[in-house]
C-alpha cells in the first residue's frame, strides 16, 4: 500500500483539506454572498492601505523641516566627492571615514553634482524607499502564505499598512540619513532570497549577489544578513524541486563575481585609503560598555510591541523564514554593545521592522489557519489596531522632532551660514573646532576638527581630547555646548577644559546661538558658545 505524501514542515500553515481553497461547489451552492464577502474584504483592504499611505505622506509633510544634524556629515562627504575632492572630511587633508554608508554618500553626491538641494533630494528618495519597503513587506507576506487569494491579499495589505502606519517609518523617511535605503535593501533582499529558494534561476542568482554587495555598501552590518541568508539558500530546502546542489551550482559563480570579489576589492581599497578596517563611528560607539541594551529592549517593547508575539508565531511556523529571523537575532545581540548615537526611533533595528510586520500577519494566519476567511479580516484588524495605537506616539514623536528642527535651524544652520560669511570676508580657509559637527561644518565649509571624534582619527581611536591636540592648528573658532547663556556650563564634561583653554588663549565669545532655552523641553538649556580668536569679527549674541 502506498503511504500518503506528508506535507513539508513549512506547509504547517495549511488548514485541513479544502479549508483554504475557494469553494468548488456548483454555482448554485457557491453563493452570491461569498462573492460579495470577498469583494468586501478586498475593498476593506484597499481602503485601509490607502488610509495608511495617506497617513505616511501627511506625517512626512509635517516632518519636512526636520533633518538630523548627523545627516550633514554624509552630505559634506558627498559634496566633496561631487566636487572632485574625494572622500574627505577636509579637502587636501588625510582622509578619514566618518560615514557608515558608502552607498548613501555616492547617492547624495548626485544632487551636489547637479547643483540641486541635497536635503530635499535625500528626503524624497527616502520617502520612495520606505514606500518600496512597504511593498516588499507585502510581497514577502504573499510568498510566505498558502495559496488562498483572499487571505494572501489581505495579509499582504496588512503588512504594508503596518509599515506605512508605524511612526518610525515617517521619521526615517524624513531624517536625511541612510536608514530608509538600508531598510529597502534588507526587505528587497529577503524577497529575492525567498524567490530564489523557491524557484532558483540564474537571473535571480545574479540579482541576489548584487543585492548582497549593495547591502554591504549601505552599511557594514549588511554583510551579516547577506551571509546568513545566502548560506541558507545554498544549504537549505525550498518549495521547488530544485536540490541544494542545483542552487549551489546556480549561485556560486554569481556570488564570487558579483559579491565576494568586488566586496573584497572594496574592503581592501577603503582600508588602504582610510587606514582602518572599519569606519570611525564604530570606534566611538563601541568604546563604552553595554549601552545599547535599553535601545534594543525599547525597539521590541515600544517599536514592535504586541506585534512581536505574532511575529514570533509567524517565524516559528514557517521554516524558510528562519534565516531572516536568525539575522534579526544576530543584529539585536550585536546592538546590545554599542551606544546608539542619534538612535532616534530605533534607527539601528528599524530596517528589520518590515520583516517583523510580514511575520506578524503570518502569525495571525497561523493561529486562524482553520478559518481562512476570518483570518483575512483578522490580519486587517490587527493592522488597524496597531495603527490606532500608534497615533498618539506619532504626534508626540513629530512634535519632538519639530522642536529639534527649530533648534537646529536657529542655532546650527544659522551659525554655519554666519561662519560662511566670515570666511568670505577673510578670503582664506578658516579652521573650526566643534563637537556638533554636522550642519555647522556643512554650511560654513570651514576646515573642521570634530572634537566628538566621528570624523577624527586620533580621537576616535584613543577616546582622548587633549587640549594641545585640539589647538594644534590654531583654530579660528571653537564651539562648545553650554547649558546656560550667561555663563559657560558645559553640556559635555570633556568640553570644559577646551572652553577654559580657549579663554586662556585670548579667545573671546564671538557669539551665542540658542538651540533650546531652559524652559523649552525636550532640548532646553542648549547653547552654542562660539569662541573666536582675536581679530575675528563678532557674530551674534
RABEL-V10157 format. One record per backbone hydrogen bond with DSSP energy under -1.0 kcal/mol. CO is the residue of the C=O (numbers start at 0). NH is the residue of the N-H. If there is no record, write none. Layout:
# RABEL-V10157
CO:NH  CO:NH
This chain:
# RABEL-V10157
7:10  8:11  10:13  15:18  25:28  25:29  28:30  30:34  31:35  32:36  33:37  34:38  35:39  36:40  37:41  38:42  39:43  40:44  41:45  42:46  43:47  44:48  45:49  46:50  47:51  48:52  49:53  50:54  51:55  52:56  53:57  54:58  55:59  56:60  57:61  58:62  62:65  67:70  68:71  69:72  69:73  70:74  71:75  72:76  73:77  74:78  75:79  76:80  77:81  78:82  79:84  80:83  85:87  89:92  96:279  100:104  101:105  102:106  103:107  106:109  108:112  109:113  110:115  116:120  117:121  118:122  119:123  120:124  121:125  122:126  123:127  124:128  125:129  126:130  127:131  128:132  129:133  130:134  131:135  132:136  133:137  134:138  135:139  136:140  137:141  138:142  139:143  140:144  145:147  147:151  148:152  149:153  150:154  151:155  152:156  153:157  154:158  155:159  156:160  157:161  158:162  159:163  160:164  161:165  165:169  166:170  167:171  168:172  174:67  177:181  178:182  179:183  180:184  181:185  182:186  183:187  184:188  185:189  186:190  187:191  188:192  189:193  190:194  191:195  192:196  193:197  194:198  200:204  201:205  202:206  203:207  204:208  205:209  206:210  207:211  208:212  209:213  210:214  211:215  212:216  213:217  214:218  216:102  218:221  219:222  220:223  221:225  222:226  223:227  224:228  225:229  226:230  227:231  228:232  229:233  230:234  231:235  242:246  243:247  244:248  245:249  246:250  247:251  250:254  251:255  252:256  253:257  254:258  254:259  255:260  258:262  259:263  260:264  261:265  262:266  263:267  264:268  265:269  266:270  267:271  268:272  269:273  270:274  278:281  279:283  280:284  281:285  284:338  288:290  291:295  292:296  293:297  294:298  295:299  296:300  297:301  297:302  298:303  299:304  303:306  304:307  305:309  306:310  307:311  308:312  309:313  310:314  311:315  312:316  317:320  318:321  320:324  321:325  322:326  323:327  324:328  325:329  326:330  327:331  328:332  329:333  330:334  332:335  333:336  335:291  336:290  338:340  339:342  342:345  345:349  348:351  349:352  351:355  352:356  353:357  354:358  355:359  356:360  357:361  358:362  359:363  360:364  361:365  362:366  363:367  365:368  367:370  370:374  371:375  372:376  373:377  374:378  375:379  376:380  377:381  378:382  379:383  380:384  381:385  382:386  383:387  384:388  385:389  387:390  389:393  390:394  391:395  392:396  393:397  394:398  395:399  396:400  397:401  398:402  399:403  400:404  401:405  402:406  403:407  404:408  405:409  406:410  407:412  410:414  411:415  412:416  413:417  414:418  415:419  416:420  417:421  418:422  419:423  420:424  421:425  422:426  429:446  430:475  430:476  431:448  432:478  433:450  434:436  435:437  437:441  438:442  439:443  440:444  446:431  448:433  448:450  452:455  455:459  456:460  457:461  458:462  465:469  466:470  468:471  470:473  475:532  476:432  477:530  479:528  480:490  481:526  488:482  491:494  492:495  494:498  495:499  496:500  497:501  498:502  499:503  500:504  501:506  502:505  507:509  507:531  509:538  510:529  512:527  515:525  516:519  525:514  525:515  526:481  527:512  528:479  529:509  529:510  530:477  531:507  532:535  539:511
